[in-house]
Amino acid sequence: MSVTYHVFFLIDLGAGYHIVMEREPHCDLGKICAIIESHIPDAILESYLGAELSFILPKEHAHRFEALFNDLEMKKGELGVANFGASITTMEEVFLKVNKLADSEMEIRSIQSSLSTTQRGQNRNQSRRVFRNHEGLRLNEIANIKFNTGLKNQELQEVQGNVMKHIKESKEYRDFSLTAFSIEVEKNNTVFTIFFNNEAYHSAATSLAVFDNVLFMSLSGANASIKVSNKPQPLPHYGSNIVPTNGSQVVLCLAFGLAVVIGSFCLQTVTERATNAKHIQFVSGVYLLTYWLSALLWDLIYFSIACCFLLGVFIYCGLDAFVADFHFLDTMMIFMLYGWSVVPLMYLGSLLFSSSTTAYIKLTLFNYFSTVFSIVTHIIMKFYDNDIPDFTKTLMNNILMVLPSYNFAMSISKFFDDYEIRSRIGYCPQSDPMLGHMTGREVLIMYARLRGVPEPDIGMYVETFLYSMHMETHADKLVCTYSGGNKGKLNTAIALMGKSSVVFLDEPSTGMDPVARRHMWDTVTGICNSGKAIVISSHSMEECEALCTRLAIMVKGKFKCLGSPRHLKNKFGNIYTLTAKINIGDNEDKLEQFKEFIETNFPGNIINQDHHGIIGYYIPSKGICWGKVFHIMEEAKTLFNLVDYFISQITLEQIFLTFANIDKAKK
């Protein structure tokens, strides 16, 4: 059933035939167009890329193809055409045509409901704004849960026996009850006992007010009440219980907090290295020194802000030894020297990890225990004599002598040489090197700056790529929310930016749907026409045929052939593929007669499918030109009442599989 539908789609929705020509240097495009239009007036020039020309021939004019191909074959040398071939519409082109029809219907409907569309756009904008601040949203929710606590609806409950025992055994009353009363009657003596929950600030006064109201109503009636206001005295200051703060205690308390802050500086470096984002930035022209200095500068700014908050805590807690008499300057200097020494150490430590979470946890523990160890070492060294500094100095000298020397001047020169090369290269890896906390627009702006695009032109430059890649609707979304196809388009746009001379694309269309892939191909083709050399590594032979003007097929790490797609098809794909649909009706002998006809006119053919009146052949192309093939099939269409037929050259994928099978057979 799927084969039937496949042919049905190709017949009704296909664009027709594609005729691709490999041109010589002296090719005359005007004469070629004139010849084709003289035979097929509705022919369309599809592409003019590199050494290839491509035209679309409507299938309604298939009866004229014989004369066209014979004319091209006779005048091939005069026109500057090395060779040519034809192929039919692909299912991807059918998909694109259906998608255009759907887009046109959608556009009409959107005009009729512009108000609702605008409202939905505003709703999406608000939801996107909230999503961008999801961390703050979660913190607000936690704050509401923690601090917006209220009283539960309390019900008066009579308890027989010991009230205190009941409160202790009941978790609900133990956690939420504010007051309880106990009444004991002994002969002529009545004893009232009031219990209150001292975790509630006003519970003592509230309990007494409730008891007074009960007594007053029992004496004056149910409508009697007492209104009470409470202003409790401040809690007493037990100065005698406060222990003076020791400097070592403060350092131990700060050790873990600083360790958490310092450990966070490894997160970005590990993430960028694990996702290859750092590599892409280097390829885009970032100096190694610039990359690390910018990271260090930002981390030190972030660390200095944290230190300012710590000084505020010292002032609030009254730690005068650290802040009084301008000692806060000394304290801040110690903090900054500590940050200046430890932040680069975190960068070095991050090289040991490939997971940012693991790096953060282990480096945080390292910072904390190294601080504690330093304090303990300092205390222990106080008990030794004054000869210990000489011993320490000798030990450090011996350690430094172990470190190898390095020619710094040569390394800096090499960095600059590498930069000159990298600044002329664009690279799109197969993996995902994107930073998820940035939007697509922000990523493109960053790489546009790295590529040296003038600042006033960056906005329009980025918009051009967003439009060409059809990413306008996703431009302001976080990259972490992108699908694999959108990430691939973003990676390709980054590689094509700037004035790079060579662009390397590794599986650029992985994960893209046919529409997105075709838009990406159009963009790459336009960039290629501007003069850039583009090197593509792909397992999609269709992609290679659409983009490449020179193609190499590699099997098991060895090159098997090199040339234009048309040259490789003519040299290694000496086979036509023929698919025909026959209207059998009640005459079942018609199919057998058609097979005999094909066997007579195309000796050596191989049937590759035979299903419900649809039959496919592999036909050797040796000695048979395109004009003759169409002449024979037009004759068969008349004799056997064919619904339709398709003729095409063998695909590049089949040529690749042929090489792979040959290699497998040798082993």
C-alpha positions in Angstrom: 0.0 0.0 0.0 2.9 2.4 0.8 4.4 2.0 -2.7 1.0 2.9 -4.3 0.7 6.0 -2.2 4.4 6.9 -2.9 3.7 6.9 -6.7 0.4 8.7 -6.2 2.1 11.5 -4.3 4.9 11.8 -6.9 2.4 12.0 -9.8 0.0 14.5 -8.2 2.3 16.7 -6.1 5.7 16.3 -7.6 7.5 19.2 -9.4 8.5 16.9 -12.3 12.0 16.0 -13.5 15.3 17.6 -12.5 17.9 17.8 -15.3 21.4 18.4 -13.9 24.3 19.3 -16.1 28.0 19.3 -15.4 29.4 22.3 -17.2 32.8 23.0 -18.8 34.7 26.3 -18.3 33.5 27.6 -21.7 29.8 26.7 -20.9 27.3 29.1 -22.6 24.3 29.4 -20.2 22.3 31.5 -22.6 22.4 28.9 -25.4 21.5 26.1 -22.9 18.5 28.0 -21.6 17.4 28.8 -25.2 17.5 25.1 -26.3 15.6 24.0 -23.2 13.0 26.7 -23.6 12.5 25.8 -27.2 11.5 22.3 -26.3 10.0 22.9 -22.8 8.7 26.5 -22.5 7.7 26.0 -18.8 11.2 24.8 -17.8 12.7 26.6 -14.7 16.3 27.3 -13.9 16.6 25.7 -10.5 20.2 26.4 -9.5 23.5 27.6 -10.9 26.1 26.5 -8.4 29.8 25.8 -9.0 30.2 23.5 -12.0 26.6 22.4 -12.1 23.4 23.6 -13.7 19.9 22.4 -12.7 16.6 22.8 -14.4 13.1 21.7 -13.5 11.1 20.1 -16.3 7.3 19.7 -15.7 6.2 16.1 -16.1 3.3 17.1 -18.4 5.9 17.6 -21.1 7.5 14.1 -20.8 6.6 13.4 -24.5 9.0 16.2 -25.5 11.9 15.0 -23.5 13.2 12.7 -26.3 13.8 15.6 -28.6 15.3 17.7 -25.8 17.8 15.1 -24.7 18.8 14.2 -28.3 19.4 17.9 -29.0 21.5 18.3 -25.8 23.4 15.1 -26.6 24.4 16.3 -30.1 25.3 19.9 -29.0 27.1 18.9 -25.8 30.5 20.1 -26.9 29.2 23.3 -28.4 27.3 24.2 -25.3 30.1 23.4 -22.9 28.3 20.6 -21.1 30.5 17.7 -19.9 27.5 15.4 -19.2 24.0 15.5 -17.9 21.4 13.3 -16.2 17.8 13.4 -15.0 16.1 12.5 -11.8 12.5 12.6 -10.5 10.8 14.5 -7.7 11.7 13.2 -4.3 9.3 12.7 -1.4 11.0 15.6 0.4 10.0 18.0 -2.4 6.5 16.7 -2.1 6.6 17.4 1.7 7.8 20.9 1.0 5.0 21.6 -1.5 2.4 20.3 0.9 3.9 22.5 3.7 3.7 25.6 1.4 0.0 24.8 0.8 -0.5 24.5 4.6 1.3 27.8 5.2 -0.9 29.6 2.7 -4.0 28.4 4.4 -2.6 29.3 7.8 -1.9 32.8 6.6 -5.4 33.3 5.4 -6.8 32.2 8.8 -4.4 34.3 10.7 -5.7 37.5 8.9 -9.2 36.7 9.9 -8.3 36.2 13.6 -5.6 38.8 14.1 -7.0 39.9 17.5 -6.9 36.4 19.0 -3.4 35.9 17.6 -2.2 39.1 19.2 -3.6 38.0 22.5 -1.9 34.6 22.3 1.3 36.3 21.4 1.1 38.5 24.5 0.4 35.4 26.6 3.4 33.6 25.2 5.5 36.7 25.9 4.4 36.8 29.5 5.0 33.0 30.0 8.4 33.3 28.4 9.3 36.2 30.8 8.2 34.1 33.8 10.1 31.0 32.4 13.3 33.1 32.1 13.1 33.8 35.8 12.2 30.3 36.9 14.8 30.2 39.6 13.4 33.3 41.2 9.9 32.0 40.9 10.8 28.8 42.8 12.4 30.9 45.5 9.3 33.0 45.8 7.2 29.9 46.1 9.5 28.5 48.9 9.3 31.9 50.7 5.5 31.8 50.5 5.4 28.3 51.9 7.8 29.0 54.6 6.6 32.4 55.9 2.9 32.7 55.0 1.9 30.3 57.8 -1.5 30.8 59.4 -3.6 29.3 62.2 -5.6 26.2 61.6 -9.3 26.3 62.4 -9.3 25.2 66.0 -12.2 23.3 67.6 -12.9 23.0 71.3 -12.3 19.4 72.4 -13.1 17.9 75.8 -10.4 15.7 77.1 -10.9 13.2 80.0 -7.9 12.5 82.1 -4.5 14.2 82.0 -4.4 17.1 79.5 -0.6 17.3 79.3 -0.4 13.6 78.4 -3.0 14.1 75.6 -1.1 17.0 74.1 2.2 15.2 74.1 0.7 12.1 72.4 -1.3 14.0 69.8 1.1 15.4 67.1 -1.6 17.8 65.7 -2.2 19.4 69.1 1.5 19.4 69.9 2.3 21.3 66.7 -0.7 23.6 66.2 -2.5 24.0 69.5 -2.1 27.5 71.1 -3.8 27.0 74.5 -5.4 24.4 76.7 -7.3 24.5 80.0 -7.5 22.1 82.9 -10.2 22.2 85.5 -9.8 20.3 88.8 -12.6 20.3 91.4 -11.8 19.1 94.9 -14.7 19.5 97.4 -15.2 23.2 97.7 -12.0 24.2 95.9 -11.8 24.6 92.0 -8.3 24.9 90.4 -8.0 26.3 86.8 -4.7 25.6 85.0 -3.8 27.3 81.7 -1.4 25.8 79.2 0.1 27.8 76.3 2.4 27.1 73.4 5.4 29.3 73.9 6.5 29.1 70.3 3.8 31.6 69.4 4.9 35.1 70.5 1.5 36.2 72.0 0.3 32.8 73.2 0.7 33.6 76.9 -1.4 36.8 76.8 -3.9 35.1 74.4 -4.4 32.2 76.7 -5.0 34.5 79.7 -7.5 36.6 77.6 -9.4 33.5 76.6 -9.7 32.4 80.2 -10.8 35.8 81.4 -13.5 35.9 78.6 -14.8 32.5 79.7 -15.1 33.7 83.4 -16.7 37.0 82.4 -19.3 35.3 80.1 -20.2 32.8 82.9 -20.9 35.8 85.3 -22.5 38.4 82.9 -24.0 36.4 80.0 -23.1 35.0 76.6 -22.8 38.5 75.0 -20.2 39.7 77.4 -16.6 40.0 76.1 -13.3 41.5 76.9 -11.1 43.1 74.2 -7.4 42.7 74.9 -4.3 44.3 73.4 -0.8 43.0 74.1 2.5 44.8 73.9 5.1 42.4 75.3 8.4 43.6 76.8 11.6 42.9 74.8 13.4 39.7 75.6 16.0 40.0 78.4 19.6 40.4 77.4 21.6 37.7 79.0 25.0 39.3 78.6 26.7 36.9 81.0 26.1 34.0 78.7 27.7 35.6 75.6 31.2 34.1 74.8 33.7 36.5 73.1 34.2 35.6 69.4 37.5 34.2 68.4 39.2 34.9 65.0 39.7 31.2 64.3 36.1 30.5 65.0 35.0 33.2 62.5 37.4 31.8 59.9 36.0 28.3 60.4 32.5 29.5 60.1 33.4 31.4 56.9 35.3 28.6 55.4 32.3 26.6 54.2 30.5 29.7 52.9 33.5 30.9 50.9 34.1 27.3 49.7 30.6 27.3 48.2 31.1 30.6 46.4 34.6 29.8 45.2 33.6 26.3 44.0 30.9 27.8 41.8 33.5 29.3 39.6 34.3 26.0 38.0 30.7 25.4 36.8 31.0 27.5 33.6 34.4 26.4 32.6 33.6 22.7 33.0 30.3 23.1 31.1 31.9 25.0 28.2 34.6 22.4 27.9 32.3 19.4 28.1 29.9 20.8 25.5 32.7 22.0 23.2 31.5 25.6 23.5 35.0 26.7 24.5 36.4 25.0 21.4 33.8 26.8 19.2 34.8 30.1 20.7 38.4 29.5 20.0 37.6 28.5 16.4 35.6 31.7 16.2 38.7 33.8 16.9 38.9 34.2 20.7 42.4 34.5 22.0 43.3 32.0 24.7 44.5 34.8 27.0 41.3 36.8 26.3 39.1 33.9 27.2 40.7 33.2 30.6 41.2 36.8 31.6 37.6 37.7 30.9 36.5 34.7 33.0 38.8 35.7 35.8 37.7 39.4 35.7 34.0 38.5 35.9 34.5 35.9 38.7 36.6 38.4 40.7 33.8 41.0 40.3 31.3 38.4 41.5 33.5 37.4 44.4 34.0 41.0 45.4 30.3 41.5 45.6 30.0 38.4 47.9 32.8 39.9 50.0 30.9 43.1 50.4 27.9 41.2 51.7 30.2 39.4 54.2 31.5 42.8 55.5 27.9 43.8 56.0 27.4 40.6 58.0 30.4 41.5 60.1 29.1 45.0 60.8 25.6 43.7 61.7 27.1 41.0 64.1 29.4 43.6 65.7 32.7 41.9 64.8 34.7 45.1 65.4 38.0 43.4 65.0 37.3 43.0 61.3 35.5 46.3 60.5 36.2 49.0 63.1 38.8 51.7 62.6 39.1 51.1 58.9 40.0 47.5 59.4 37.3 46.6 56.9 39.9 47.7 54.2 42.4 45.2 55.6 39.7 42.5 55.6 38.6 43.3 52.1 42.2 43.1 50.9 42.6 39.7 52.5 39.4 38.5 50.8 40.5 39.8 47.4 44.0 38.3 47.7 42.3 35.0 48.7 40.0 35.2 45.6 42.9 36.2 43.3 44.8 33.1 44.4 42.0 30.6 44.6 39.9 31.4 41.5 42.7 30.4 39.1 43.2 27.3 41.2 39.5 26.4 40.5 40.2 26.8 36.8 43.0 24.3 37.0 41.0 22.0 39.1 38.1 22.1 36.6 40.3 20.4 34.0 40.1 17.2 36.1 36.3 16.9 35.6 33.9 16.4 32.7 30.7 16.9 34.8 30.1 20.4 36.3 28.1 19.0 39.2 30.8 16.6 40.2 33.4 19.3 39.9 31.4 21.7 42.0 30.9 19.2 44.9 34.5 18.0 45.0 36.1 21.4 44.6 33.9 22.9 47.3 35.0 20.1 49.7 38.6 20.7 48.6 38.3 24.4 49.4 36.7 23.8 52.8 39.1 21.1 54.0 42.2 23.0 52.6 41.2 26.0 54.7 40.7 24.0 57.8 44.0 22.2 57.2 45.8 25.6 56.8 44.4 26.8 60.1 45.4 23.6 61.9 48.9 23.8 60.3 49.2 27.4 61.4 48.3 26.5 65.0 50.7 23.5 65.0 53.6 25.6 63.6 53.4 27.9 66.6 54.8 25.1 68.8 58.0 24.7 66.8 61.1 26.8 67.0 62.2 29.6 64.7 64.2 27.2 62.4 61.0 26.0 60.7 60.9 28.9 58.1 64.3 28.0 56.8 63.2 24.4 56.4 60.0 25.5 54.6 62.0 27.8 52.3 64.4 25.0 51.3 61.5 22.6 50.7 59.7 25.1 48.4 62.8 25.7 46.4 63.2 22.0 45.9 59.6 21.7 44.7 60.0 24.6 42.3 63.1 23.1 40.8 61.1 20.0 39.8 58.8 22.1 37.5 60.1 22.1 33.9 61.0 25.4 32.2 58.9 26.6 29.3 59.7 29.0 26.6 56.9 31.5 27.2 57.8 33.7 24.2 57.5 30.8 21.8 54.2 29.7 23.3 52.7 33.2 22.9 54.0 33.4 19.3 52.3 30.1 18.6 49.0 31.3 20.1 49.0 34.3 17.8 49.8 32.1 14.8 47.0 29.8 15.6 44.7 32.7 16.0 45.4 33.9 12.5 44.4 30.5 11.2 41.4 30.0 13.4 40.0 33.5 12.6 39.6 32.4 9.0 37.8 29.1 9.8 34.1 28.5 10.6 33.2 25.2 12.3 29.9 23.5 13.0 30.4 20.3 15.1 28.0 17.4 15.2 27.6 17.6 18.9 25.8 20.4 20.7 28.2 23.1 21.9 25.5 25.6 22.9 25.2 27.4 26.3 21.7 26.7 27.5 21.4 29.8 29.7 21.5 32.1 26.7 18.8 32.8 24.0 19.4 32.1 20.4 19.7 35.8 19.6 22.2 36.4 22.4 24.3 33.5 21.2 24.4 34.9 17.6 25.2 38.4 18.9 28.1 37.0 21.0 29.6 35.1 18.1 29.1 38.1 15.7 31.2 40.2 18.1 33.8 37.4 18.2 33.9 37.3 14.4 34.6 41.0 14.2 31.3 42.2 12.9 31.1 46.0 13.4 28.9 46.9 16.4 26.4 49.1 14.5 25.8 46.2 12.0 25.4 43.4 14.5 21.6 43.8 14.9 20.8 43.6 11.2 23.5 40.9 10.7 21.9 38.6 13.3 18.4 39.3 12.0 19.5 38.2 8.5 20.7 34.8 9.8 17.6 34.4 12.0 15.4 35.0 8.9 17.5 32.8 6.6 17.4 30.0 9.1 13.7 30.6 9.8 14.4 31.0 13.5 12.6 34.3 14.2 10.0 32.6 16.4 12.6 30.9 18.5 15.2 33.7 18.7 14.3 34.9 22.2 13.9 31.4 23.7 16.5 29.8 25.9 18.8 27.5 23.9 18.2 24.7 26.4 14.6 24.6 25.2 15.5 24.1 21.6 14.9 20.9 19.7 17.8 19.1 18.0 16.9 20.7 14.7 16.9 24.2 16.0 20.2 23.7 17.7 21.6 22.4 14.4 20.4 25.6 12.6 21.9 27.8 15.3 25.3 25.9 15.1 25.3 26.3 11.3 24.5 30.0 11.5 27.5 30.5 13.9 29.8 28.6 11.6 28.8 30.8 8.6 29.2 34.1 10.4 32.1 36.5 9.8 34.7 36.7 7.1 36.0 33.1 7.4 37.5 31.7 4.2 36.7 28.0 5.0 33.7 26.6 6.8 33.6 23.1 8.1 30.1 21.5 8.7 29.9 18.2 10.4 26.4 16.6 9.9 24.8 20.1 9.8 21.2 18.9 9.1 21.0 16.2 11.8 17.6 16.3 13.6 16.0 18.8 11.1 12.7 18.3 9.4 12.7 18.5 5.6 11.5 22.2 5.6 14.2 23.3 8.0 16.8 21.3 6.2 15.9 22.9 2.8 16.1 26.4 4.3 19.5 25.5 5.8 20.7 24.2 2.4 19.5 27.5 0.7 21.5 29.5 3.2 24.6 27.4 2.8 24.3 27.6 -1.0 24.1 31.4 -0.8 27.2 31.6 1.4 29.0 29.3 -1.0 28.1 31.5 -3.9 29.6 34.5 -2.1 33.1 32.9 -2.4 33.5 30.8 0.8 34.8 27.3 0.6 32.5 24.9 2.5 33.6 21.4 3.6 30.7 19.1 4.6 30.9 15.8 6.3 27.6 14.0 6.0 26.0 10.5 5.8 23.1 12.0 3.9 23.8 11.5 0.2 20.9 13.7 -0.6 22.4 16.5 1.3 25.8 16.0 -0.4 24.1 16.0 -3.8 22.2 19.2 -3.0 25.2 21.2 -1.6 28.4 19.7 -2.9 30.1 20.7 -6.2 32.9 18.2 -5.5 32.4 15.0 -3.6 34.5 12.3 -2.1 33.1 9.0 -0.8 35.0 7.4 2.1 34.6 3.8 3.1 36.4 2.5 6.2 38.6 5.6 6.3 39.7 5.3 2.7 38.7 7.6 -0.2 37.1 5.6 -3.0 36.3 8.3 -5.5 36.4 12.1 -6.1 34.5 14.3 -8.4 31.2 16.2 -8.9 28.0 14.3 -8.1 27.1 14.2 -11.8 30.5 12.8 -12.7 30.3 10.1 -10.0 26.9 9.1 -11.2 27.9 8.8 -14.8 31.1 6.9 -14.0 30.0 4.5 -11.2 26.2 4.6 -11.6 25.8 3.2 -15.1 22.2 2.2 -14.3 18.8 3.8 -14.9 15.9 3.2 -12.5 12.5 2.8 -14.1 9.2 2.7 -12.2 5.9 2.3 -14.1 2.3 2.0 -13.0 0.1 -0.1 -15.3 -3.7 0.1 -15.4 -4.3 -3.7 -15.6 -8.1 -3.8 -15.2 -9.5 -7.1 -16.3 -6.6 -7.8 -18.7 -4.0 -9.5 -16.5 -1.9 -10.4 -19.5 -1.1 -6.8 -20.1 1.5 -6.8 -17.3 3.3 -9.8 -18.8 3.2 -8.2 -22.2 4.8 -5.0 -20.7 7.5 -7.1 -19.1 8.3 -8.8 -22.4 8.4 -5.3 -24.0 11.0 -4.0 -21.4 13.0 -7.2 -21.8 13.2 -6.7 -25.6 14.1 -3.0 -25.5 16.3 -3.0 -22.4 18.3 -6.3 -22.3 20.0 -7.1 -19.0 17.3 -5.4 -16.9 16.6 -6.4 -13.3 13.2 -6.2 -11.6 13.4 -4.6 -8.2 9.7 -4.4 -7.3 6.4 -5.8 -8.6 3.4 -4.9 -6.6 -0.2 -4.3 -7.5 0.5 -3.0 -11.0 3.6 -1.1 -10.0 6.8 -2.5 -11.4 10.4 -1.2 -11.0 13.5 -2.0 -13.0 17.2 -1.4 -12.9 18.2 -0.8 -16.6 21.9 -0.8 -17.7 22.7 2.6 -19.2 25.6 1.5 -21.4 24.8 2.3 -25.0 21.4 3.8 -24.2 21.0 7.6 -24.2 18.3 9.6 -22.3 16.4 10.4 -25.5 16.1 6.7 -26.5 14.9 5.8 -23.0 12.1 8.4 -23.1 11.2 7.4 -26.7 10.8 3.7 -25.7 8.7 4.6 -22.6 6.4 7.0 -24.5 5.8 4.1 -26.9 5.1 1.8 -24.0 2.7 4.3 -22.4 0.6 4.3 -25.6 0.7 0.5 -26.1 0.0 -0.6 -22.5 -2.1 2.3 -21.2 0.5 3.2 -18.5 -0.8 5.5 -15.7 2.6 7.1 -15.5 6.3 6.2 -15.4 9.5 7.7 -13.9 13.1 7.4 -15.1 16.0 8.4 -13.1 19.7 7.9 -12.6 21.0 5.8 -9.8 21.3 7.8 -6.5 24.5 8.6 -4.7 23.4 6.5 -1.8 23.2 3.5 -4.0 26.8 4.2 -5.3 28.0 4.5 -1.7 26.3 1.2 -0.8 28.0 -0.4 -3.8 31.4 0.7 -2.6 30.6 -0.5 0.9 29.5 -3.9 -0.4 32.6 -4.3 -2.5 34.8 -3.5 0.5 32.8 -6.0 2.6 33.1 -8.7 -0.1 36.9 -8.3 -0.2 37.1 -9.1 3.5 
